[in-house]
């Protein structure tokens, strides 16, 4: 493997890790996703000449691996008796609201969940369009629909943002 390719991967890893940590619910899962992404990239090294944008390609691999992980997790979903119970002494209303927002995001279609995730990690609309290989108008439309769907799922007033609603 040539050193230019190795350094290109190394330069992409911090941003890839940040995206993986945002997507996953556990740091170990995020690191596993990054490792699997690099592994899958290296296993396809015979096709690397066909890749125009290595960064975009690696993000696509990571996103697909994460979607596979979520599907598997959904299939394996069982009640966890060891799950940490909600602390009744905490601000129960705000805790419930946070859980509602997270559940609402989890229940969005993958395309909507993905654009909201990319917004959250700091990407601009143009960066999201480039990353997902979509027209800018499509990205803007998906973000709008995702926000509308989230509001509907959690019964949030249309004149408030999520942060206002949670009083954060």
C-alpha positions in Angstrom: 0.0 0.0 0.0 1.5 3.4 -0.9 2.2 6.0 1.7 0.0 8.7 -0.1 -3.0 6.4 0.3 -2.2 5.6 3.9 -1.7 9.3 4.8 -5.0 10.2 3.0 -6.9 7.6 5.2 -5.1 8.9 8.3 -6.1 12.5 7.5 -9.8 11.5 7.1 -9.9 9.4 10.4 -10.6 12.3 12.9 -13.6 13.5 11.0 -14.8 10.0 10.4 -14.5 9.2 14.1 -16.4 12.3 15.0 -19.2 11.3 12.7 -19.2 7.8 14.0 -19.4 9.0 17.6 -22.3 11.1 16.8 -24.2 8.3 15.0 -23.6 5.7 17.6 -24.8 5.5 21.1 -21.6 4.1 22.6 -17.9 5.0 22.0 -17.0 1.4 21.5 -19.6 1.0 18.8 -18.3 4.2 17.1 -14.7 2.9 17.1 -15.9 -0.5 15.8 -17.7 1.3 12.9 -14.5 3.3 12.1 -12.4 0.1 12.1 -14.9 -1.7 10.0 -15.0 1.2 7.5 -11.2 1.1 7.1 -11.2 -2.7 6.9 -13.9 -2.6 4.2 -12.0 0.0 2.3 -8.8 -2.0 2.4 -10.7 -5.2 1.3 -11.8 -3.3 -1.8 -8.4 -1.9 -2.7 -8.6 -3.4 -6.2 -11.5 -1.0 -6.9 -9.8 2.1 -5.4 -8.8 3.5 -8.8 -12.6 4.0 -9.5 -13.1 6.2 -6.4 -13.3 9.9 -7.1 -13.5 11.2 -3.6 -12.0 8.9 -0.9 -13.5 11.0 2.0 -17.0 10.7 0.6 -16.5 7.0 -0.1 -15.4 6.3 3.5 -18.4 8.3 4.9 -20.7 6.3 2.7 -19.2 3.0 4.0 -19.5 4.2 7.6 -23.1 5.3 7.1 -24.0 2.0 5.5 -22.3 0.0 8.3 -24.2 2.1 10.8 -27.5 1.5 9.1 -26.7 -2.3 9.0 -25.9 -2.0 12.8 -29.3 -0.3 13.5 -31.2 -2.9 11.5 -29.5 -5.7 13.4 -30.1 -3.9 16.7 -33.8 -3.5 15.9 -34.0 -7.3 15.1 -32.3 -8.2 18.3 -34.2 -5.7 20.5 -35.3 -7.3 23.7 -36.0 -5.8 27.1 -32.8 -5.2 28.9 -33.3 -6.0 32.7 -30.0 -4.4 33.4 -30.9 -1.1 31.8 -30.4 1.9 34.1 -33.7 3.2 35.5 -34.7 6.8 35.3 -33.8 8.6 38.5 -37.1 9.9 40.0 -35.2 12.7 41.7 -34.1 14.2 38.4 -36.1 16.7 36.5 -38.6 14.1 35.2 -40.3 16.4 32.7 -37.1 17.4 31.0 -35.7 13.8 31.0 -39.0 12.6 29.4 -38.7 15.4 26.8 -35.1 14.4 25.9 -36.2 10.8 25.6 -39.1 11.8 23.4 -36.8 13.8 21.1 -34.3 11.0 20.9 -37.0 8.4 20.2 -38.5 10.7 17.6 -35.2 11.0 15.8 -34.7 7.3 16.0 -38.1 6.7 14.4 -37.5 9.0 11.5 -36.8 7.4 8.1 -33.1 6.9 7.5 -32.8 9.7 5.0 -34.3 12.2 7.5 -32.3 10.9 10.4 -29.1 11.1 8.3 -29.5 14.8 7.3 -30.4 15.8 10.9 -27.3 13.9 12.1 -25.0 15.7 9.6 -26.5 19.0 10.6 -25.8 18.2 14.2 -22.1 17.4 13.6 -21.7 20.8 12.0 -22.0 20.2 8.3 -23.5 23.0 6.1 -26.3 22.2 3.7 -23.7 22.4 0.8 -21.4 20.0 2.6 -24.3 17.5 3.2 -25.3 17.8 -0.5 -21.7 17.0 -1.5 -21.3 14.2 1.0 -24.6 12.5 0.1 -24.2 13.2 -3.6 -27.5 15.0 -3.7 -28.7 18.4 -5.1 -28.8 21.2 -2.6 -32.5 21.6 -3.0 -33.1 17.9 -2.1 -31.0 18.3 1.0 -32.9 21.4 2.1 -36.2 19.6 1.4 -35.2 16.5 3.4 -34.1 18.7 6.4 -37.4 20.5 6.3 -39.4 17.3 6.1 -37.2 15.7 8.9 -37.9 18.7 11.2 -41.6 18.6 10.4 -41.8 14.9 11.0 -39.9 15.2 14.3 -42.2 18.0 15.5 -45.2 15.8 14.6 -43.8 12.7 16.4 -43.0 14.5 19.6 -46.0 16.9 19.6 -43.7 19.9 19.7 -45.3 23.3 19.1 -44.4 24.6 15.7 -43.2 28.0 17.0 -40.5 26.5 19.2 -37.1 24.9 18.6 -36.2 21.6 20.2 -33.7 23.5 22.5 -36.4 26.0 23.5 -38.8 23.2 24.1 -36.4 21.4 26.4 -35.5 24.6 28.1 -31.8 24.1 27.7 
